[in-house]
Amino acid sequence: MESSTRHNFTRGILSFVLFFCVLCSIRVLLAMHTYKGISSETPCSWRGIVLSQPSVTGKAVRLDVLVVYVGEKRVSPFKTKVVLYRSSILDDTLPIRSGSGIACVSRFQGLYSSKVKPSYRRYLMSQGFKSQIFATYQKVSLVSIEREDIPAFTRFKLRMSAFRSRLLHNYSRFGITGDNLAVVSAMTLGDRSFLDAGLRETYSVSGASHVLALSGLHLGIIYSILLMLMCRKIRLYKWRLFSHFMIILTLWGYVMLVGAPMSAVRSASMLTFCTV
């Protein structure tokens, strides 16, 4: 009887997971098919919240921004890729970081512009971006964004981002600096902002660039360690079930901590599926 109940429960959970995966796949396909980008012919003012740590390449500063106001009108929040150009490499007058509110006057460039390469367009669309913005550093100012204007899930991601920033700061406090800090940050927290062009090229030439991107390799190691620590000597079914639930919860917590990149989400989904 107990064995039959266990199998029925497992089949129920498995059916739910399969239904959820199919539903999400259909939702993604519909979103791609009915995609509507954001564009504007003339510059307009907007305000938004920074979702990522700034990525600096030469004079260019790249940000992921959630726009919540266009002009004085509150709009349905949408993601845009922002590229700011500084007057010089040493220009760092604005302390922009994840969670900062910024305002700017610029033009929204739609993703179907002829200037956007098809491969890059597909990448931006898969990440949920609706447009691109190119502006000078001097046109941006820091502003405060009301808490109520930010979706609840976005607020949660920003809290996780702030916690990740504190962990990165602790790395520096422990004496991890330079290229060591860049590699450790990329491999453990998914932060690749410390990787310079030379280090990226070195890993690319050696064929080991994949270790710098969080994927199934990293999550598989974490999952194996958790499985060994929490389920190795547990015999009772209900406690094993609880242990597996805690492992899945910890795994997804880590995925949110590193910013929920698509590679980590796919790996966590497969590990969840296999665990169930």
C-alpha positions as CSV (number, residue, x, y, z in Angstrom):
1,M,0.0,0.0,0.0
2,E,2.8,2.4,1.0
3,S,4.6,1.6,-2.3
4,S,1.5,2.2,-4.4
5,T,0.9,5.6,-2.7
6,R,4.5,6.6,-3.2
7,H,4.3,5.8,-6.9
8,N,1.0,7.6,-7.3
9,F,2.4,10.7,-5.6
10,T,5.5,10.6,-7.8
11,R,3.4,10.2,-11.0
12,G,1.3,13.2,-9.9
13,I,4.3,15.4,-9.3
14,L,5.9,14.3,-12.6
15,S,2.7,15.1,-14.5
16,F,2.5,18.5,-12.9
17,V,6.1,19.3,-13.8
18,L,5.6,18.1,-17.4
19,F,2.4,20.2,-17.7
20,F,4.2,23.3,-16.3
21,C,7.2,22.8,-18.7
22,V,4.8,22.5,-21.7
23,L,2.8,25.6,-20.6
24,C,6.0,27.6,-20.2
25,S,7.2,26.5,-23.7
26,I,3.9,27.5,-25.3
27,R,4.0,30.9,-23.4
28,V,7.5,31.6,-24.7
29,L,6.6,30.6,-28.3
30,L,3.5,32.9,-28.2
31,A,5.6,35.7,-26.8
32,M,8.1,35.4,-29.6
33,H,5.3,35.3,-32.2
34,T,3.4,38.3,-30.8
35,Y,6.5,40.3,-29.9
36,K,6.0,44.0,-29.9
37,G,9.1,46.1,-29.4
38,I,9.4,49.7,-28.1
39,S,10.7,52.4,-30.4
40,S,10.4,56.2,-30.7
41,E,11.3,58.5,-33.6
42,T,12.2,61.4,-31.4
43,P,14.0,61.6,-28.0
44,C,11.8,61.4,-24.9
45,S,12.4,61.5,-21.2
46,W,12.2,58.3,-19.2
47,R,12.9,56.9,-15.7
48,G,13.8,53.4,-14.7
49,I,15.6,51.1,-12.3
50,V,19.0,49.5,-13.0
51,L,18.7,45.7,-12.9
52,S,22.4,44.7,-13.4
53,Q,25.8,45.8,-12.4
54,P,27.3,48.2,-15.0
55,S,29.6,46.5,-17.5
56,V,32.4,48.8,-18.6
57,T,34.2,48.4,-21.9
58,G,36.4,51.3,-22.8
59,K,34.2,54.4,-22.8
60,A,31.0,52.4,-23.0
61,V,28.9,51.5,-19.9
62,R,26.2,48.8,-20.5
63,L,23.2,48.5,-18.2
64,D,20.0,46.4,-18.1
65,V,17.2,48.9,-17.1
66,L,13.5,48.4,-16.3
67,V,11.7,51.5,-17.6
68,V,8.7,52.5,-15.5
69,Y,8.0,56.0,-16.6
70,V,8.0,57.5,-20.1
71,G,7.6,61.3,-19.8
72,E,5.4,61.8,-16.8
73,K,3.3,58.8,-17.6
74,R,3.7,55.5,-15.7
75,V,3.9,52.6,-18.2
76,S,3.8,48.9,-18.0
77,P,7.4,48.2,-17.0
78,F,9.6,46.9,-19.8
79,K,13.3,45.9,-20.1
80,T,15.7,47.9,-22.3
81,K,19.4,47.5,-22.9
82,V,21.2,50.8,-22.2
83,V,24.6,51.8,-23.6
84,L,26.1,55.0,-22.1
85,Y,29.1,56.6,-23.7
86,R,31.6,58.5,-21.4
87,S,33.7,61.4,-22.5
88,S,36.8,59.6,-21.3
89,I,37.7,56.3,-19.7
90,L,38.3,58.1,-16.3
91,D,34.8,59.7,-16.3
92,D,33.0,58.0,-13.4
93,T,30.9,60.9,-12.0
94,L,27.8,58.8,-11.5
95,P,27.8,55.9,-8.9
96,I,25.4,53.8,-10.9
97,R,24.9,50.3,-9.6
98,S,22.2,47.6,-9.4
99,G,19.1,49.1,-7.8
100,S,19.9,52.7,-8.8
101,G,17.1,54.8,-10.2
102,I,18.1,56.7,-13.3
103,A,16.5,59.3,-15.6
104,C,17.5,60.2,-19.2
105,V,16.4,61.8,-22.4
106,S,17.0,59.6,-25.4
107,R,15.4,57.7,-28.3
108,F,14.2,54.1,-27.9
109,Q,15.6,52.0,-30.7
110,G,13.5,49.0,-31.7
111,L,15.0,45.6,-31.9
112,Y,13.9,45.2,-35.5
113,S,16.1,48.2,-36.6
114,S,18.4,47.4,-39.5
115,K,21.3,48.3,-37.1
116,V,20.6,45.3,-34.9
117,K,22.2,42.0,-36.1
118,P,19.6,39.1,-36.2
119,S,21.6,36.9,-33.8
120,Y,21.9,39.7,-31.2
121,R,18.2,40.5,-31.8
122,R,17.2,36.9,-30.9
123,Y,19.4,37.1,-27.8
124,L,17.8,40.3,-26.6
125,M,14.3,39.0,-27.3
126,S,15.0,35.8,-25.4
127,Q,16.1,37.8,-22.4
128,G,12.9,39.9,-22.5
129,F,14.3,43.2,-23.8
130,K,12.0,45.4,-25.8
131,S,14.4,48.1,-27.0
132,Q,17.9,49.6,-26.9
133,I,19.0,53.0,-25.8
134,F,22.2,54.8,-26.7
135,A,23.0,58.0,-24.8
136,T,25.9,60.0,-23.4
137,Y,26.9,59.7,-19.8
138,Q,26.1,63.4,-19.3
139,K,22.4,63.0,-20.1
140,V,21.8,60.5,-17.2
141,S,20.9,61.6,-13.7
142,L,20.2,59.6,-10.6
143,V,16.6,59.7,-9.3
144,S,14.5,57.9,-6.7
145,I,11.9,55.4,-7.9
146,E,9.0,54.7,-5.7
147,R,8.9,51.1,-4.3
148,E,5.3,50.7,-5.5
149,D,6.4,51.3,-9.1
150,I,8.6,48.2,-9.1
151,P,7.1,44.8,-9.6
152,A,7.4,42.5,-6.6
153,F,9.5,39.9,-8.4
154,T,11.9,42.6,-9.6
155,R,12.2,43.9,-6.0
156,F,13.2,40.4,-4.9
157,K,15.8,40.1,-7.7
158,L,17.2,43.5,-6.7
159,R,17.5,42.3,-3.1
160,M,19.4,39.2,-4.3
161,S,21.6,41.4,-6.5
162,A,22.5,43.6,-3.5
163,F,23.3,40.5,-1.5
164,R,25.5,39.3,-4.3
165,S,27.3,42.6,-4.3
166,R,28.0,42.3,-0.6
167,L,29.5,38.8,-1.2
168,L,31.7,40.2,-3.9
169,H,32.9,42.9,-1.5
170,N,33.7,40.2,1.0
171,Y,35.9,38.4,-1.6
172,S,38.0,41.6,-1.8
173,R,38.2,41.8,2.0
174,F,39.6,38.2,2.1
175,G,42.4,39.2,-0.2
176,I,41.1,37.9,-3.5
177,T,42.1,40.5,-6.1
178,G,43.0,41.0,-9.8
179,D,42.4,38.1,-12.1
180,N,41.7,35.7,-9.2
181,L,38.8,37.9,-8.1
182,A,37.5,38.0,-11.7
183,V,37.6,34.2,-12.1
184,V,36.2,33.4,-8.7
185,S,33.4,35.9,-9.1
186,A,32.4,34.5,-12.5
187,M,32.5,30.9,-11.4
188,T,30.7,31.2,-8.1
189,L,28.4,34.2,-8.4
190,G,28.0,34.6,-12.2
191,D,29.5,38.2,-12.1
192,R,31.7,38.7,-15.1
193,S,32.2,42.4,-14.8
194,F,35.7,41.9,-13.5
195,L,36.8,39.9,-16.6
196,D,39.0,42.0,-18.9
197,A,39.5,41.3,-22.6
198,G,42.9,39.7,-22.0
199,L,41.6,37.2,-19.5
200,R,38.6,36.3,-21.7
201,E,40.9,35.7,-24.6
202,T,43.2,33.5,-22.5
203,Y,40.3,31.2,-21.5
204,S,38.9,31.3,-25.0
205,V,42.1,30.2,-26.6
206,S,42.6,27.4,-24.0
207,G,39.1,26.1,-24.7
208,A,38.0,26.7,-21.1
209,S,35.8,29.7,-21.5
210,H,32.7,27.6,-20.6
211,V,33.9,27.4,-17.0
212,L,33.4,31.1,-16.6
213,A,29.7,30.9,-17.5
214,L,27.4,29.3,-14.9
215,S,25.8,26.2,-16.4
216,G,24.9,22.6,-15.7
217,L,28.5,21.9,-14.6
218,H,28.4,24.3,-11.7
219,L,24.8,23.4,-10.6
220,G,25.6,19.7,-11.0
221,I,28.5,20.0,-8.5
222,I,26.4,21.9,-6.0
223,Y,23.5,19.4,-6.4
224,S,25.9,16.5,-5.9
225,I,27.3,18.0,-2.7
226,L,23.9,18.7,-1.3
227,L,22.6,15.3,-2.2
228,M,25.6,13.6,-0.5
229,L,25.3,15.8,2.6
230,M,21.5,15.6,3.0
231,C,20.3,12.3,1.6
232,R,23.2,9.8,2.0
233,K,22.1,8.2,5.3
234,I,18.4,8.9,5.3
235,R,16.2,5.8,4.9
236,L,12.7,7.0,5.8
237,Y,10.8,8.0,2.7
238,K,9.2,11.1,4.2
239,W,12.5,12.5,5.3
240,R,14.1,11.8,2.0
241,L,11.2,13.6,0.3
242,F,11.8,16.6,2.7
243,S,15.5,16.5,1.9
244,H,14.9,16.6,-1.8
245,F,12.5,19.5,-1.4
246,M,15.2,21.4,0.5
247,I,17.8,20.6,-2.1
248,I,15.6,21.9,-4.9
249,L,14.7,25.0,-2.8
250,T,18.5,25.7,-2.2
251,L,19.3,25.1,-5.9
252,W,16.7,27.7,-7.1
253,G,17.8,30.1,-4.4
254,Y,21.3,29.9,-5.8
255,V,20.0,30.5,-9.3
256,M,18.2,33.6,-8.1
257,L,21.3,34.8,-6.3
258,V,23.4,34.6,-9.5
259,G,20.9,36.6,-11.5
260,A,18.9,33.7,-13.0
261,P,20.8,33.4,-16.3
262,M,19.1,31.2,-18.9
263,S,21.8,28.5,-18.7
264,A,21.4,28.2,-14.9
265,V,17.6,28.2,-15.2
266,R,17.7,25.4,-17.7
267,S,20.1,23.3,-15.6
268,A,18.0,23.9,-12.4
269,S,14.9,22.9,-14.3
270,M,16.4,19.6,-15.5
271,L,17.8,18.8,-12.0
272,T,14.4,19.5,-10.5
273,F,12.8,17.2,-13.1
274,C,15.3,14.4,-12.4
275,T,14.9,14.8,-8.6
276,V,11.1,14.6,-8.9
